[in-house]
Amino acid sequence: MTNVNVSLPEPMKEWLEAEVKRGNYGTVSEVVRSLIREAQRRAGDDELEQLLLEGIQSGKPLDGKAVMERLRKKNAARVSKKKLT
């Protein structure tokens, strides 16, 4: 692992240390890593939400069953054509 030095206000440092003292984490580094993982997860959730909104706003939705049926028929035709050659 790589070390990073971070300057924090005293109340933040005390909160990190309190999390360790309460037994929630083994070290201050574990608290920081946990906070970073949570921020990364939230960022991923935000990105997914944005993509979903773009999809919703992109126009009329497709009928999933109809699309799958067309793909099955197309694939079946391709398979039967391969068998003939």
C-alpha positions in Angstrom: 0.0 0.0 0.0 1.0 3.6 -0.5 1.1 6.2 2.3 -0.6 9.5 2.0 -0.3 12.4 4.4 -3.6 14.4 5.0 -4.1 17.5 7.0 -7.3 17.5 9.0 -9.0 19.9 11.4 -8.7 18.6 15.0 -12.4 17.6 15.2 -12.1 15.4 12.2 -9.0 13.7 13.6 -10.7 13.2 16.9 -13.7 11.6 15.1 -11.4 9.2 13.3 -9.7 8.2 16.5 -13.0 7.8 18.2 -14.2 5.4 15.5 -11.1 3.2 16.3 -11.6 3.5 20.1 -15.3 2.4 19.7 -14.0 -0.7 18.0 -15.6 0.0 14.7 -12.2 -0.1 13.0 -8.7 -1.4 13.8 -6.9 1.7 12.7 -7.5 5.2 11.4 -6.4 4.1 8.0 -9.2 1.5 8.0 -11.7 4.3 8.7 -10.4 6.4 5.9 -10.4 3.5 3.4 -13.9 2.7 4.4 -15.0 6.3 3.8 -13.3 6.3 0.4 -14.9 3.0 -0.6 -18.3 4.4 0.4 -17.7 7.6 -1.7 -16.7 5.5 -4.7 -19.8 3.4 -4.3 -22.0 6.6 -4.2 -20.2 7.9 -7.2 -21.0 4.7 -9.1 -24.6 4.9 -8.0 -24.8 8.5 -9.2 -23.4 7.4 -12.6 -25.8 4.6 -12.9 -28.7 6.9 -12.0 -27.6 9.4 -14.6 -27.5 6.6 -17.3 -30.9 5.4 -16.3 -32.3 8.9 -16.5 -30.8 9.3 -20.0 -32.4 6.0 -21.1 -35.8 7.1 -19.8 -35.6 10.4 -21.5 -34.3 9.0 -24.8 -37.7 8.2 -26.2 -40.3 5.5 -26.4 -39.3 2.3 -24.5 -38.9 -1.0 -26.4 -41.0 -4.1 -25.7 -38.4 -6.4 -24.2 -40.3 -9.6 -25.0 -40.8 -8.5 -28.6 -37.1 -7.7 -28.9 -36.0 -11.0 -27.5 -38.4 -12.9 -29.8 -37.0 -11.1 -32.8 -33.4 -12.0 -31.7 -34.4 -15.6 -31.1 -35.9 -15.9 -34.6 -32.9 -14.2 -36.1 -30.5 -16.5 -34.3 -32.6 -19.6 -35.3 -32.4 -18.5 -38.9 -28.7 -18.0 -38.7 -28.2 -21.5 -37.1 -30.4 -23.2 -39.7 -28.6 -21.4 -42.5 -25.2 -22.6 -41.1 -26.5 -26.2 -41.0 -27.3 -26.0 -44.7 -23.8 -24.9 -45.7 
